Amino acid sequence: MVKLWIAWKGNTNNNLNVMDAFDTSSKKTLEETSSTSPAVTGFNGKLWIAWKGNTNNDLNVMAQGPPPPPPPSKLTLEETSSTSPAVTVFNNRLWIAWKGNTNNKLNVMDAFNRLSNTLEETSSTSPAVTVF
């Protein structure tokens, strides 16, 4: 069954949260924290969350399974950003997009194979990414 999931950072504690938007009993507060909003997508039967670290600018992605969730499989990337990343699925791969931490250039990367592309385009804010 497909559900509509929402992810956010806590208002007072910066912890990441996920929940089925129509089932408040599904809310899960994660130990991970961020100073910016997370991104979320579904991929291979799991909910994937992408975020930048709370006390650092490291980009992270982590899977959450259907309840009961398995232990999270967190991947900390070598890339950094001062803003929120975006995440989507394309060609059966999980892609993350972000603005560079020091050069503001836009980037996209296959989160698992580390295949990336740095664009010449720049932005002072977070990008969005989708498949069309």
Buried (B, 14 or more C-beta within 10 A) or exposed (E): EEEEBEBBBEEEEBBBBBBBEEEEEBEBEBEBBBBBBBBBBEBEEBBBBBBBBBEEBBBBBBBBEEEEBEEBEEBEBEBBBBBBBBBBBEEEBBBBBBBBBEEBBBBBBBBEEEEBEEBEEEBEEBBEBEEE
